[in-house]
Amino acid sequence: MSNKKIEALNLLLSEIEQNIPFKDKTNPNVTKSDIGWQLDHSLKVFNAVSEWTIKSNPKDYKREFNFWRMVLFPLRYIPRGKVKAPKFVLPPKIITSEDLHAQLQTAKNHIDTFKGLPGTAYFKHFIFGKLSKKQTLHFLKMHTNHHLKIVRDVLKT
């Protein structure tokens, strides 16, 4: 895994960390949820996807065509408000700074673990299908950046 991918993910996690103090800020013109929801969801997805990939059996990976991946991955874009998050990555009613920091540390540890995984370690996404390690890292970057864009828009006001 290239240092560029690690650095990009670390920068996104640093931005999450910098925004934790603003977790209660809202802007209904941008989103119904507060910044804490965006950060918590991003970290829950980051950690769930990482754990799935780490536990995957690389022998089970088989590259398959996926229309949505082919369209959206090159654009590095996830449209807003088009997909509902699965229940297991939904934030709790009360989001604490302590919990966000704990999830953030777990995410940083997962990045280190990715380094030793084979290229055929994978994550099975409900829309994009089986993603190789490289594609999984790309998805994590896209998804995290998607939610950080929302955070940036909330903070603009």
C-alpha positions as CSV (number, residue, x, y, z in Angstrom):
1,M,0.0,0.0,0.0
2,S,1.4,3.3,-1.0
3,N,2.3,6.0,1.5
4,K,0.0,8.4,-0.4
5,K,-3.1,6.3,0.4
6,I,-2.1,6.1,4.1
7,E,-1.4,9.8,4.2
8,A,-4.7,10.7,2.5
9,L,-6.7,8.6,5.1
10,N,-4.7,10.0,8.0
11,L,-5.4,13.6,6.8
12,L,-9.1,12.8,6.7
13,L,-9.0,11.3,10.2
14,S,-7.1,14.4,11.4
15,E,-9.9,16.6,9.9
16,I,-12.5,14.5,11.8
17,E,-10.5,15.0,15.0
18,Q,-10.3,18.8,14.4
19,N,-14.1,18.9,14.0
20,I,-15.0,17.0,17.2
21,P,-15.3,20.3,19.2
22,F,-18.1,21.4,16.8
23,K,-20.1,18.1,17.2
24,D,-23.3,19.9,18.3
25,K,-23.4,22.4,15.5
26,T,-26.2,22.1,13.0
27,N,-27.5,23.8,9.9
28,P,-30.9,22.5,8.7
29,N,-30.3,24.1,5.3
30,V,-27.5,21.6,4.8
31,T,-28.6,18.5,6.7
32,K,-31.0,17.3,9.4
33,S,-28.2,15.9,11.5
34,D,-25.5,17.7,13.5
35,I,-21.8,17.5,12.9
36,G,-21.5,14.8,15.6
37,W,-23.7,12.5,13.6
38,Q,-21.6,13.0,10.5
39,L,-18.4,12.3,12.4
40,D,-19.7,9.3,14.3
41,H,-21.2,7.7,11.2
42,S,-18.0,8.2,9.2
43,L,-16.0,6.6,12.0
44,K,-18.5,3.7,12.4
45,V,-18.3,3.0,8.7
46,F,-14.5,3.3,8.6
47,N,-14.1,0.9,11.5
48,A,-16.8,-1.6,10.3
49,V,-15.4,-1.7,6.8
50,S,-11.8,-2.1,8.1
51,E,-12.8,-4.9,10.4
52,W,-14.6,-6.7,7.6
53,T,-11.6,-6.4,5.3
54,I,-9.2,-7.5,8.0
55,K,-11.3,-10.6,8.7
56,S,-12.0,-11.4,5.0
57,N,-10.5,-14.5,3.4
58,P,-8.4,-13.2,0.4
59,K,-8.9,-16.5,-1.4
60,D,-12.7,-15.7,-1.6
61,Y,-12.1,-12.5,-3.6
62,K,-13.1,-12.5,-7.2
63,R,-13.1,-9.3,-9.3
64,E,-16.6,-8.7,-10.7
65,F,-18.1,-5.9,-12.8
66,N,-20.1,-3.4,-11.0
67,F,-21.9,-0.5,-12.8
68,W,-22.1,1.9,-9.8
69,R,-18.5,1.4,-8.9
70,M,-17.4,1.9,-12.5
71,V,-19.4,5.2,-12.6
72,L,-18.8,6.7,-9.1
73,F,-15.3,5.5,-8.2
74,P,-13.5,7.5,-10.9
75,L,-15.5,10.6,-10.0
76,R,-14.6,10.1,-6.3
77,Y,-18.2,11.1,-5.6
78,I,-21.0,9.8,-3.5
79,P,-24.3,11.7,-4.1
80,R,-26.0,13.3,-1.1
81,G,-29.2,11.9,0.3
82,K,-29.5,8.9,-2.1
83,V,-28.7,6.0,0.2
84,K,-29.9,5.2,3.7
85,A,-27.2,4.1,6.1
86,P,-27.5,0.5,7.4
87,K,-28.6,0.4,11.1
88,F,-25.3,-1.0,12.4
89,V,-23.5,2.2,11.4
90,L,-26.1,4.7,12.6
91,P,-24.9,6.9,15.5
92,P,-26.5,6.8,18.9
93,K,-28.9,9.5,20.1
94,I,-26.2,11.0,22.3
95,I,-22.7,11.3,20.8
96,T,-19.9,12.1,23.2
97,S,-16.5,13.6,22.4
98,E,-14.9,10.7,24.3
99,D,-16.6,8.1,22.1
100,L,-15.6,10.0,19.0
101,H,-12.0,10.0,20.1
102,A,-12.1,6.3,20.9
103,Q,-13.5,5.5,17.5
104,L,-10.9,7.7,15.9
105,Q,-8.0,5.9,17.6
106,T,-9.5,2.5,16.4
107,A,-9.6,3.9,12.9
108,K,-5.9,5.0,13.1
109,N,-5.0,1.5,14.3
110,H,-6.9,0.0,11.4
111,I,-4.9,2.0,8.9
112,D,-1.7,0.5,10.3
113,T,-3.3,-3.0,10.0
114,F,-4.1,-2.4,6.3
115,K,-0.4,-2.2,5.5
116,G,0.1,-6.0,6.1
117,L,-3.0,-7.2,4.3
118,P,-2.8,-8.8,0.9
119,G,-4.2,-7.0,-2.2
120,T,-7.1,-9.5,-2.3
121,A,-8.3,-8.8,1.2
122,Y,-11.7,-7.4,0.5
123,F,-14.9,-5.8,1.7
124,K,-18.4,-6.6,0.3
125,H,-20.3,-3.4,-0.1
126,F,-24.1,-3.6,-0.5
127,I,-24.0,-1.4,-3.7
128,F,-20.5,-1.6,-5.0
129,G,-20.0,-5.3,-4.5
130,K,-16.7,-6.9,-3.6
131,L,-13.9,-4.3,-3.2
132,S,-10.3,-5.3,-3.2
133,K,-8.0,-3.8,-0.6
134,K,-7.1,-0.9,-3.0
135,Q,-10.8,-0.3,-3.8
136,T,-11.7,-0.6,-0.1
137,L,-9.2,2.2,0.7
138,H,-10.6,4.2,-2.1
139,F,-14.2,3.7,-0.8
140,L,-13.1,4.7,2.7
141,K,-11.6,7.9,1.3
142,M,-14.7,8.7,-0.7
143,H,-17.1,8.0,2.1
144,T,-15.2,9.9,4.7
145,N,-14.7,12.8,2.4
146,H,-18.4,12.8,1.5
147,H,-19.3,13.3,5.2
148,L,-16.5,15.8,5.8
149,K,-17.9,17.9,2.9
150,I,-21.2,18.0,4.7
151,V,-19.4,19.1,7.9
152,R,-17.6,21.8,6.0
153,D,-20.9,23.1,4.6
154,V,-22.4,23.2,8.1
155,L,-19.4,25.1,9.4
156,K,-19.6,27.7,6.6
157,T,-22.6,29.3,8.2
